[in-house]
Amino acid sequence: MIMTATLSFLLLLVVAYLIARPYLVPETAPAASGDLEDDRARLTARLNDLDMEYSTGKLADEDYETERAARLAELDRTEQALDELADEADVVDDDDPLERLIAQRRQALAGPSCPTCGDPYDPDDHFCRSCGTDLSEVRSS
């Protein structure tokens, strides 16, 4: 009888630990790029909904301003996190020859880029689509 009670109590402790463990140990894994992109889409949709509610008169001016500022700040934090992940992904390990080859291949596939703004352009373009730089001078040199 005592043995059964002791085993039942130990089983109860194990189950309680397994249930409480996610709350006791914080998750330290960095956010994935896909999760951040989902967050950005969700925040953008919430911001659009807020704008719609304000334009239809459902929100007061002061409520709209505070909510909009809070949502824009959250969207900005998400964008910064995405930029940090992109910067980490762009870092090339110069010691690894395979990484150097991959970086060279990516640069070759990207094609020519504007000398002023760095955006890629098509070989048929006469002007940069982003900044308007005359590309005929670039091709002649």
N, C-alpha and C positions, 0 to 999 in steps of 0.2 A: 504494500500500500504506500509506504514512504518512497519507495523507488519510483513508482508511477507518478506520484506527486512531484518528485524532484525532476524527473524527465519532462513532465508537462510544464513545469516552471522554466526549465532551461529552453524548451521549445518556444515558450512565450517570449523569453528574452531575445532569442534569435530573431523571431518574427518582428518584434518591436524594433530591434536594431535595423533590420533590413528595410522596414517602412520609414524609419526616421533618418537613415543614412543620407538621402539626397538633401535633406535640410541641414544636416550637421556638417557636411563636407561641401564647401562652395565649389562650383564649377569654374575651373581656371582655364579651360581651353579657349583659344582666341576665336573670335567670330569668323566664320567662313565668308568668302566673298559672295556666295549665293545668298546667304542669310542677310548680309548687309544690303544687297540689291533688292531683296524682298522688302526689307525695312524701308528702303528709299521709295519704292513703289507705293508701299502702304502709307508712308508719311505724305507723299505727294498727293495721293488720293484724299487723305484727310484734310490737307490744306485746300484742295479744290472744293471739297464739301463745305469747309468753313467759309470760303469765298462765296459759294452759292447761297448758303444760309444768310450771310450778311447782305448780299445783293437782293434777296427776297424780303429783307426786313425782319428776319427772325432773331437777329442778334443786335444788341445795342452797340454803339460805337466803341465804348470803353472795353466791353467784353470781347469784341472782335479784335481790337488792338492787342490786348493781353494774350488772347488765345493764339493769334497769328504770330506774335513774337515768340511765344513758347514753342510753337510747332516749327517755325523757321530755325530756331536754335537747335532743336532736336534733329532736323533735317541737315543742318550744317555739320553737326557732330558726326552724323552717319556718312556724309560726303567726305569728311576728313578721314574717317576710318577707312573708307574705300580707297582714298588717295594713298594712305599709308600702306595698305595692302598692295596696291599697284606699284608703289615705289619699291617695296620689298621684293616683288616679283621681277622687277626690272634689273635688280642688282645682279651683275655677272661676276662670277668667281673667276678672276684672271688666271688662277693657278690651274684650273681645270681646262684642258684643251677642248673637250667636248662642249663645254659651256661657251667657249670662244667661238667655236664653229657654229653653234646654234645662233649666237648673237649676230655673227656675220651673215648667216643665211636669212635671218629675220630682216636685217637691214637691206639685203639685196632684194628680198621680196616686197619690201615696202615701196620700192621705186624711188624716183627722185623727189626731193623735198625743196620747198621754197627757201631761198637763202635768208629771207627777211623774217618769216614767221615760223618756218620749219614744218608747215603742213604739206602733206604729199600732194602732188599734182599729176595729171595725166599727160602723156607725151604730146597730145594734140592741143593742150591748153596754151593760150597765148598770155593769159594773165592768171595770177594766183586767185583762187576762189575765196580765200580768207582775207588777204590784205590788199590785193590788187596790184602786186608787183608785176612789172613787165618781165615775162619769162623768156622772151626772145633774146634778151641780152645774156641771160644765164646759159641758154643752149649754145650761143655762139662762142662762148669762152671755154 
